[in-house]
């Protein structure tokens, strides 16, 4: 759950790796927690074949 993650206000994550389907890739994601159960994030990912980016909202409950 997002509320279990030890993050006070935001995060930044970077990844690099190799996939058997697409080859080498890089990914960058950053986000911010607005409340204990609500956060926003954005990401960008690139490999040899494609580039993608997006944004989203994470809401946890229960």
HUDA-V570213 format. One line per field, one symbol per residue. psi: psi as a letter, one per 30 degrees, with the letter a starting at -180 (. if undefined). burial: b if it has 16 or more other C-alpha atoms within 10 Angstrom, else e. A space follows every 50 residues. Layout:
psi->???
burial->???
This chain:
psi->keffkikefllkkkkkakkfefbklkkkkllkkelegklllllkkkafel klllllkkkll.
burial->ebbeeeeeeeeeeeeeeeeeeeeebebebebbbeebeebebebebbbeee eeeeeeeeeeee
